[in-house]
């Protein structure tokens, strides 16, 4: 009888271990997705700032070039 009880306890322990393993895997997948999303958000924000600065610089360059007189060649 003791051997049967030990086998039941072992089966229960294996089932609990497998359940914890599934939960851990799900948690790791979620953590990776959240980290990836956070990294992408920071990169996207930096890229948007860069685009804005390049656009402003381009507009300033275009505005400055229209005010200059065309060079005269003789």
N, C-alpha and C positions, 0 to 999 in steps of 0.2 A: 504494500500500500504506500509506503514511503517513497518508493521509486516512482510510482505513478504521480504522486503529489509533486515530486521534484520535476518531473517532465512537464506537468501543467504549469508550474511556476516558470520553468525555462521557456515554454511556449509563450506565456504572457509577457515575459521579459523581452523576448525576441519581437513580439508584436509591438510593444511599447517603444522599443529601440527603433523599429522600422518607422513608426509614426513620428517619432522625434526627428528622424533622418529626413523624412518628407517635409516636415515643417521647417527644418533648417535649410533645406534646398530652396524652398519657396521664399524664405526670408532672404537668402543670399541673392536670388534672382531679383527680388524687389529692390534690395539695396544697390545692386549693380545698375538697375534701370534708373533709380533716383540719382545716383552719382553721375551717370551718363547725362541725364537730363539737366542736372545742375551745371555740369561742365559745358554742355552745349549752350545753355542759357547765357553763361558768362562769355563764351566765345562769340555768340550772336550779338550780344550787347557791345562788345569791343568792336566787332565788324561794323555795326550800325554807326558807332561814333566815328570810325575811320571813314566810312562812306560820307557822312555828313561833313567832316572836315575837308575831304577831297572835293566835294561838291562846292563848298564855300570858297575854297582856294581856286577852283576852276572858274567860278563866277567872278571872283575878284580879278583873276588874270584876264578874263574876257572883257570885263569892264575897263580895266586899265589899258588894254590893247586898243580899244575903240577910241580912247581919248588921245592917243598918240597920233601925231601927223605921220603920214606915209613918207618914207625916205624919198628924196628927190635925187635922181641920177642925172648928171649932165653929160 
